[in-house]
Amino acid sequence: MQALRDRAHNLINALTDDELDIMWAMMQTQFYDLYMLSAVQSAKENFKPGDVFSREEALALLVTPQGDRSIFDQS
């Protein structure tokens, strides 16, 4: 694995700044997609029941004043 890593570094070092800009433009979407995929996977692993609102709770939160949390009181 170290040999492949060294080879990749040598190839990157051989590229000009313009070539690096072109490569980044091509890889940028994939990079962000992988970043978001890892975030979603992490969220799925750390999800606990009760971490999300029901549809009614979410709508009530959107239409109530910011400081009013009485809509969530179950008493």
C-alpha positions as CSV (number, residue, x, y, z in Angstrom):
1,M,0.0,0.0,0.0
2,Q,2.8,2.4,0.8
3,A,4.3,1.8,-2.7
4,L,0.9,2.9,-4.3
5,R,0.7,5.9,-2.0
6,D,4.3,7.0,-3.0
7,R,3.5,6.5,-6.6
8,A,0.3,8.6,-6.3
9,H,2.3,11.4,-4.6
10,N,4.9,11.3,-7.4
11,L,2.2,11.5,-10.1
12,I,0.5,14.5,-8.3
13,N,3.8,16.3,-7.8
14,A,4.5,16.0,-11.6
15,L,1.2,17.8,-12.5
16,T,1.1,21.5,-13.3
17,D,-1.2,23.9,-11.4
18,D,-3.5,24.0,-14.4
19,E,-3.7,20.2,-14.6
20,L,-4.4,20.1,-10.9
21,D,-7.3,22.6,-11.3
22,I,-8.7,20.5,-14.1
23,M,-8.4,17.3,-12.0
24,W,-10.1,19.0,-9.0
25,A,-12.9,20.2,-11.2
26,M,-13.5,16.6,-12.3
27,M,-13.2,15.1,-8.9
28,Q,-15.0,17.8,-6.8
29,T,-18.5,16.3,-7.2
30,Q,-17.3,12.8,-6.3
31,F,-15.4,14.2,-3.3
32,Y,-18.5,16.0,-1.9
33,D,-20.7,13.0,-2.6
34,L,-18.4,10.7,-0.7
35,Y,-18.2,13.2,2.2
36,M,-22.0,13.4,2.4
37,L,-22.3,9.6,2.1
38,S,-20.0,9.1,5.0
39,A,-22.0,11.7,7.0
40,V,-25.3,9.9,6.3
41,Q,-23.7,6.5,7.2
42,S,-22.4,8.0,10.5
43,A,-25.9,9.5,11.2
44,K,-27.5,6.1,10.6
45,E,-25.1,4.4,13.0
46,N,-25.7,7.0,15.7
47,F,-29.5,7.3,15.3
48,K,-31.6,6.7,18.4
49,P,-35.4,6.5,18.6
50,G,-36.7,9.9,19.4
51,D,-34.0,11.8,17.6
52,V,-36.4,13.0,14.9
53,F,-39.7,14.9,14.9
54,S,-42.9,13.5,13.6
55,R,-44.5,15.4,10.8
56,E,-46.9,17.1,13.1
57,E,-44.1,18.2,15.5
58,A,-42.0,19.5,12.7
59,L,-44.9,21.6,11.3
60,A,-45.8,22.9,14.7
61,L,-42.1,23.9,15.3
62,L,-42.1,25.8,12.0
63,V,-45.2,27.8,12.7
64,T,-44.6,28.7,16.4
65,P,-42.5,31.5,17.8
66,Q,-38.8,30.4,18.3
67,G,-38.8,30.4,22.1
68,D,-42.2,28.7,22.6
69,R,-41.6,25.0,23.3
70,S,-44.8,24.3,25.1
71,I,-46.1,22.4,22.0
72,F,-43.8,19.6,23.0
73,D,-45.0,19.3,26.6
74,Q,-46.8,16.0,27.0
75,S,-48.5,16.9,30.3
